[in-house]
Amino acid sequence: MPRNKIPFLTIFLGLLWFASFTGLEATTGKLPSIPGIYIFGDSLVDAGNNNYLAISISKANYPRNGVDFPDKKATGRFSNGKNAADVIAEKFDLPLPPPYLSLKVLFKEKERKSAALAGVNFASGGAGIFNGSDHKLRQSIPLSHQVNDWLEIRKELMSQLGPFEAQIHLSKSLFFVVIGSNDLFAYFGSFKLRQRTNPQQYTQSMADKLKEQLKRVHDTGARRFLILGVAQIGCTPGQREKNSTMHECNEDSNMWCSLYNEALVKMLQQLKQELQSSMTYTYFDNFKSVHGIITNPAPYGFADVTSACCGSGDLNSDSPCFPVSNLCSDRSKYLFWDRYGHPTEAAARTIVDLMLSDDSQYSSPLTLTQLVSS
């Protein structure tokens, strides 16, 4: 008597049913879901807010910016393509968070309601922790004003979800903060500022001011924070080009970055202690991660970690990225997009992969994956 054969379709459907169990997510590498992501910061994560600042010259809404963005569109991102905030959103299957100011124009009510739930980008090129001269000249939106803008989006959330559901939504969302470089550039460039305060005092005051703004965001219901340290801005193409004929990193600039990052780490530890269980965070050591890439670029797929992809002159860093600038042919091989050290899309993706890695050498006290699972 012949043996019964189980139809292939039955086996296939059974496997699909089995794989649907959430317990298999870890083995398949699927990330935990988050309902939304909200971004605060500077040009490293600006998605185009500065496009809406009428007299700002700190913009990237022209070619060759965006050459690798969908439809080759220059959106205002200081990159050939997507930035780190975009990549993180993609990793968690969220839409790219739109710039907040794009949601304030006429006939954007539907988009505003949708973005309030899934994520909004408040970052502004040139912004700092302090309300500096860029703000006074209406060149950028400083962090304190970005938090003010967040309060408006939170009202939208409360209106849509109600207080209870909104609090659950906020507690599970990710609040991504990338800021500090412009405050350090301001210190480097101001003789008067360096006369008034030493590097330790200045970087500590940066950390203290950031703490105030993080507490404001936390008080609105935010619980999960991803905070990036400042990278080696002394190793950007513009800093290298000015430093010497050997194009070495500016170690004074890097030292001040290290001082700030040390103050930032201590501040976050203190803030966590003050807020106790109501705050969890990941500090990502961008200084150390970029140093690792510069020191040994090949494993990360990079061939040039000193020059700008877009620019002119020595190291392609004599001028910013303009429509007539020289453009590298293979953007995936370059760490830096322009003279200011904005990363290429390839670099942004590499950094985000390091954030999500199980290897915790760059992340503390939690990896990003652990943070969103907490």
C-alpha positions as CSV (number, residue, x, y, z in Angstrom):
1,M,0.0,0.0,0.0
2,P,1.5,3.3,-1.0
3,R,2.4,5.9,1.7
4,N,0.4,9.1,2.0
5,K,2.2,12.1,0.6
6,I,1.7,15.4,2.4
7,P,1.0,18.1,-0.2
8,F,3.8,20.7,-0.6
9,L,1.3,23.6,-0.2
10,T,0.3,22.3,3.3
11,I,4.0,22.2,4.4
12,F,4.6,25.7,3.0
13,L,1.6,27.2,4.8
14,G,2.6,25.4,8.0
15,L,6.0,26.9,7.8
16,L,4.6,30.4,7.3
17,W,2.3,29.9,10.3
18,F,5.3,28.8,12.4
19,A,7.5,31.6,11.3
20,S,4.9,34.1,12.3
21,F,5.6,33.6,16.0
22,T,7.3,36.7,17.6
23,G,9.7,34.5,19.3
24,L,11.5,33.9,16.0
25,E,12.2,37.6,15.5
26,A,15.6,37.5,17.3
27,T,16.8,34.5,15.1
28,T,15.6,36.2,11.9
29,G,17.3,39.5,12.8
30,K,14.1,41.5,12.8
31,L,14.3,44.7,14.9
32,P,11.7,45.5,17.5
33,S,9.1,47.9,16.3
34,I,8.8,51.5,17.4
35,P,5.8,53.7,16.7
36,G,7.8,56.9,15.9
37,I,11.1,58.7,15.7
38,Y,11.7,62.4,16.5
39,I,15.0,64.1,15.5
40,F,16.7,67.1,17.1
41,G,20.1,68.4,15.9
42,D,22.2,70.1,13.3
43,S,23.2,69.6,9.6
44,L,24.2,66.0,10.2
45,V,20.5,65.1,10.4
46,D,18.7,68.1,8.9
47,A,16.1,67.0,6.4
48,G,15.4,70.4,5.0
49,N,14.2,72.7,7.7
50,N,16.6,75.4,6.7
51,N,14.9,75.5,3.2
52,Y,12.1,77.4,5.0
53,L,14.4,80.0,6.6
54,A,14.1,82.9,4.2
55,I,17.4,84.5,4.7
56,S,19.5,81.5,5.8
57,I,22.5,80.7,3.7
58,S,23.0,77.4,5.6
59,K,21.1,75.4,3.0
60,A,21.7,72.3,0.9
61,N,18.7,72.5,-1.4
62,Y,20.7,72.7,-4.6
63,P,22.8,70.2,-6.6
64,R,25.1,68.4,-6.2
65,N,23.5,67.6,-2.9
66,G,21.0,64.8,-3.3
67,V,22.7,63.3,-6.3
68,D,21.9,59.8,-4.9
69,F,18.6,60.7,-3.2
70,P,15.5,59.3,-4.9
71,D,14.8,61.2,-8.1
72,K,18.2,62.9,-7.6
73,K,16.5,65.5,-5.5
74,A,18.3,68.1,-3.4
75,T,16.0,68.1,-0.4
76,G,18.1,70.2,2.0
77,R,20.1,67.2,3.4
78,F,23.8,67.9,3.5
79,S,24.6,64.7,1.7
80,N,24.7,62.9,-1.6
81,G,21.7,60.9,-0.3
82,K,20.0,60.0,2.9
83,N,21.4,60.9,6.4
84,A,21.6,58.9,9.6
85,A,18.1,59.9,10.8
86,D,16.6,58.7,7.5
87,V,18.6,55.4,7.7
88,I,17.4,54.7,11.3
89,A,13.8,55.4,10.3
90,E,14.2,52.9,7.4
91,K,15.7,50.3,9.6
92,F,12.5,50.4,11.8
93,D,10.2,50.4,8.8
94,L,9.1,54.0,9.4
95,P,8.7,56.7,6.7
96,L,11.4,59.3,6.4
97,P,10.6,61.9,9.0
98,P,9.7,65.2,7.2
99,P,11.2,68.5,8.3
100,Y,8.9,70.2,10.8
101,L,8.7,73.5,8.9
102,S,7.5,71.7,5.8
103,L,4.4,70.8,7.8
104,K,3.6,74.4,8.7
105,V,2.9,75.5,5.1
106,L,-0.7,75.7,3.8
107,F,-2.7,72.6,3.0
108,K,-0.4,70.2,4.9
109,E,-2.9,69.2,7.7
110,K,-3.1,65.6,6.6
111,E,0.7,65.2,6.3
112,R,1.1,66.9,9.7
113,K,-1.3,64.5,11.4
114,S,0.4,61.5,9.9
115,A,3.9,62.7,10.7
116,A,3.0,63.6,14.3
117,L,2.5,59.8,14.8
118,A,5.4,58.3,12.7
119,G,8.1,61.0,13.2
120,V,9.2,64.5,12.6
121,N,12.6,66.0,12.0
122,F,13.3,69.3,13.9
123,A,17.1,69.4,13.0
124,S,18.6,72.5,11.5
125,G,21.9,73.0,9.7
126,G,24.1,75.3,11.7
127,A,22.2,74.8,14.9
128,G,23.8,74.5,18.3
129,I,23.0,73.7,21.9
130,F,23.4,77.4,22.6
131,N,21.3,80.1,21.0
132,G,24.3,81.5,19.1
133,S,24.8,84.1,16.4
134,D,23.3,81.9,13.7
135,H,20.0,82.1,15.5
136,K,20.2,85.9,15.9
137,L,20.9,86.2,12.2
138,R,18.0,83.7,11.4
139,Q,20.5,81.3,9.9
140,S,19.4,78.2,11.9
141,I,17.0,76.9,14.6
142,P,18.8,76.3,17.9
143,L,18.0,73.3,20.1
144,S,15.8,75.2,22.5
145,H,13.6,76.3,19.6
146,Q,13.5,72.8,18.1
147,V,12.1,71.7,21.5
148,N,9.5,74.4,21.3
149,D,8.5,73.0,17.9
150,W,8.3,69.6,19.4
151,L,5.8,70.9,21.9
152,E,3.5,71.8,19.0
153,I,3.8,68.3,17.5
154,R,3.0,66.8,20.9
155,K,-0.2,68.8,21.0
156,E,-1.1,67.2,17.7
157,L,-0.4,63.8,19.2
158,M,-2.5,64.4,22.2
159,S,-5.4,65.6,20.1
160,Q,-5.3,62.5,17.9
161,L,-4.6,59.8,20.5
162,G,-5.8,61.2,23.8
163,P,-3.6,61.6,26.9
164,F,-3.3,57.9,27.8
165,E,-2.6,56.5,24.3
166,A,-0.3,59.4,23.6
167,Q,1.8,58.6,26.6
168,I,2.2,55.0,25.6
169,H,3.1,56.2,22.1
170,L,5.7,58.6,23.4
171,S,7.2,56.1,25.8
172,K,7.9,53.6,23.0
173,S,9.1,56.1,20.4
174,L,12.8,57.1,19.8
175,F,14.1,60.6,20.4
176,F,17.3,61.0,18.5
177,V,19.7,63.9,19.4
178,V,22.7,64.9,17.2
179,I,24.2,68.3,18.2
180,G,27.3,70.0,19.6
181,S,29.7,70.4,16.6
182,N,28.6,73.9,15.8
183,D,29.1,75.1,19.4
184,L,32.6,73.7,19.3
185,F,33.3,75.4,15.9
186,A,32.0,78.6,17.5
187,Y,34.5,78.2,20.3
188,F,37.4,77.4,17.9
189,G,36.6,80.5,15.8
190,S,36.1,83.1,18.6
191,F,39.2,84.6,20.3
192,K,36.9,86.5,22.7
193,L,35.1,83.3,23.7
194,R,38.4,81.5,24.4
195,Q,39.6,84.5,26.4
196,R,36.5,84.3,28.6
197,T,36.4,80.6,29.3
198,N,38.7,77.6,29.1
199,P,37.9,74.5,27.1
200,Q,36.8,72.5,30.2
201,Q,34.4,75.2,31.3
202,Y,32.9,75.7,27.9
203,T,32.4,72.0,27.1
204,Q,30.8,71.6,30.6
205,S,28.5,74.5,30.0
206,M,27.5,72.8,26.7
207,A,26.6,69.6,28.5
208,D,24.7,71.5,31.2
209,K,22.6,73.4,28.6
210,L,21.9,70.1,26.7
211,K,20.7,68.6,30.0
212,E,18.1,71.4,30.3
213,Q,16.7,70.6,26.9
214,L,16.7,66.8,27.4
215,K,14.7,67.3,30.6
216,R,12.2,69.5,28.7
217,V,11.7,66.7,26.2
218,H,11.5,64.1,28.9
219,D,8.9,66.1,30.7
220,T,6.6,65.8,27.7
221,G,6.6,61.9,28.0
222,A,9.7,60.9,26.0
223,R,11.5,58.0,27.6
224,R,13.9,56.5,25.0
225,F,16.8,58.7,23.9
226,L,19.6,58.1,21.4
227,I,22.4,60.6,21.9
228,L,25.4,60.9,19.6
229,G,28.7,62.2,20.8
230,V,30.6,64.6,18.7
231,A,32.9,63.0,16.1
232,Q,36.5,63.9,15.3
233,I,35.8,67.3,13.7
234,G,39.5,68.0,13.6
235,C,39.7,65.3,10.9
236,T,37.2,66.8,8.5
237,P,38.6,67.7,5.1
238,G,38.4,71.4,5.8
239,Q,40.3,71.1,9.1
240,R,42.9,68.9,7.5
241,E,43.4,71.2,4.6
242,K,44.0,74.2,6.8
243,N,46.2,72.3,9.3
244,S,49.4,71.5,7.3
245,T,50.9,70.4,4.0
246,M,50.7,66.9,5.4
247,H,46.9,67.3,5.8
248,E,47.0,65.8,9.3
249,C,44.0,66.1,11.7
250,N,43.8,69.2,13.9
251,E,44.4,67.6,17.3
252,D,43.5,70.7,19.3
253,S,40.0,70.5,17.8
254,N,39.8,66.8,18.5
255,M,40.9,67.3,22.1
256,W,38.0,69.8,22.7
257,C,35.6,67.3,21.1
258,S,36.9,64.7,23.6
259,L,36.4,67.1,26.5
260,Y,32.8,67.7,25.5
261,N,32.1,64.0,25.0
262,E,33.5,63.2,28.5
263,A,31.2,65.9,30.0
264,L,28.3,64.6,27.9
265,V,28.7,61.0,29.2
266,K,28.8,62.2,32.8
267,M,25.8,64.4,32.4
268,L,23.8,61.6,30.9
269,Q,24.7,59.3,33.8
270,Q,23.6,62.0,36.3
271,L,20.4,62.7,34.4
272,K,19.5,59.0,34.3
273,Q,20.1,58.9,38.1
274,E,17.9,61.9,38.7
275,L,15.0,60.6,36.5
276,Q,15.5,57.0,37.6
277,S,13.5,54.4,35.7
278,S,11.6,56.9,33.7
279,M,14.5,57.4,31.2
280,T,16.6,55.0,29.2
281,Y,19.2,56.0,26.7
282,T,22.0,55.0,24.4
283,Y,25.1,57.1,24.1
284,F,26.8,56.4,20.8
285,D,30.6,57.2,20.7
286,N,30.8,58.8,17.3
287,F,34.3,60.0,18.0
288,K,35.6,56.5,18.6
289,S,33.6,55.0,15.7
290,V,34.8,57.6,13.1
291,H,38.3,57.2,14.4
292,G,38.0,53.4,13.8
293,I,36.9,54.0,10.3
294,I,39.6,56.5,9.5
295,T,42.3,54.3,11.0
296,N,41.2,51.2,9.2
297,P,38.8,52.1,6.4
298,A,39.0,49.0,4.1
299,P,36.8,46.7,6.3
300,Y,34.1,49.3,6.1
301,G,34.4,49.6,2.3
302,F,36.0,53.1,2.2
303,A,39.0,54.0,0.0
304,D,39.2,57.8,0.9
305,V,38.7,59.0,4.4
306,T,40.5,62.4,4.1
307,S,39.0,64.1,1.1
308,A,35.6,65.5,0.4
309,C,33.6,63.8,-2.3
310,C,32.2,67.1,-3.5
311,G,34.2,70.3,-3.6
312,S,37.4,71.7,-5.2
313,G,41.1,72.2,-4.6
314,D,43.3,70.3,-2.1
315,L,41.4,67.4,-0.6
316,N,38.4,68.8,-2.5
317,S,37.9,71.1,0.5
318,D,38.7,74.6,-0.7
319,S,35.0,75.3,-1.2
320,P,31.6,73.9,-0.2
321,C,29.7,71.6,-2.4
322,F,28.2,73.6,-5.2
323,P,26.5,72.7,-8.5
324,V,29.8,73.3,-10.4
325,S,32.0,71.4,-7.8
326,N,34.1,68.4,-8.6
327,L,32.2,65.2,-7.7
328,C,33.7,61.9,-6.9
329,S,32.6,59.1,-9.2
330,D,32.0,56.5,-6.5
331,R,30.3,58.0,-3.5
332,S,30.3,54.7,-1.7
333,K,34.0,54.8,-1.3
334,Y,34.1,58.2,0.5
335,L,33.6,58.9,4.2
336,F,33.0,62.6,3.8
337,W,30.6,64.3,1.5
338,D,31.9,67.9,1.8
339,R,34.6,70.0,3.4
340,Y,32.6,70.3,6.6
341,G,32.7,66.6,7.3
342,H,29.1,65.7,6.6
343,P,29.0,62.0,5.9
344,T,28.1,60.4,2.6
345,E,25.1,58.2,2.6
346,A,27.4,55.2,2.7
347,A,29.1,56.6,5.8
348,A,25.7,57.3,7.5
349,R,24.6,53.7,6.8
350,T,27.9,52.4,8.2
351,I,27.5,54.4,11.4
352,V,23.9,53.3,11.9
353,D,24.9,49.7,11.4
354,L,27.5,50.2,14.2
355,M,24.7,51.6,16.4
356,L,22.6,48.5,15.8
357,S,25.4,46.0,16.2
358,D,25.5,43.6,19.2
359,D,29.1,44.8,19.7
360,S,28.8,47.4,22.4
361,Q,32.2,49.0,22.1
362,Y,30.7,52.2,20.8
363,S,27.4,52.2,22.7
364,S,26.6,52.6,26.4
365,P,24.9,51.7,28.6
366,L,22.7,50.0,26.0
367,T,23.0,49.3,22.3
368,L,20.3,50.8,20.1
369,T,18.7,47.4,19.7
370,Q,18.6,46.9,23.5
371,L,17.2,50.5,23.9
372,V,14.2,49.9,21.7
373,S,13.6,46.5,23.3
374,S,13.6,47.9,26.8
